[in-house]
Amino acid sequence: EVFGQDIPVCEQAAYIHMIAEDSLLQERGKIFRQRILDLKRKGHKTEPAFGMLLGIQTDPYAELLVYGREVLKKRKCALKSAKRVPGGDRGELNI
């Protein structure tokens, strides 16, 4: 599946989820990662699997977005400051 949005990458939900998940996997180590993989093999989607292991009682998609945005603030996502310049139908990023 291919999905795209006409907004900066750092503002896209899929990217923010990926950043949150990567950060959590790095922080929590190999055992946590293996438990996520085990849940996915059993048919759980990624965000709900994280939610189960983290004890999230509300919407794991929303909670991972909140966490991911905090991670990006700390990292000061470079694309936030990128400027679009005219480039026909496809804008170019001037970083």
Number of C-alpha atoms within 10 A of each C-alpha: 2 3 5 8 9 6 8 14 16 18 15 14 17 15 15 22 22 16 20 23 20 13 14 18 17 12 10 10 10 11 10 17 16 12 14 23 15 13 17 16 10 10 10 15 12 17 20 18 21 24 18 14 12 12 10 14 9 9 11 19 16 13 17 24 21 14 18 24 22 14 16 17 10 9 9 13 15 11 14 13 12 13 13 13 11 10 9 7 6 9 11 13 14 10 10
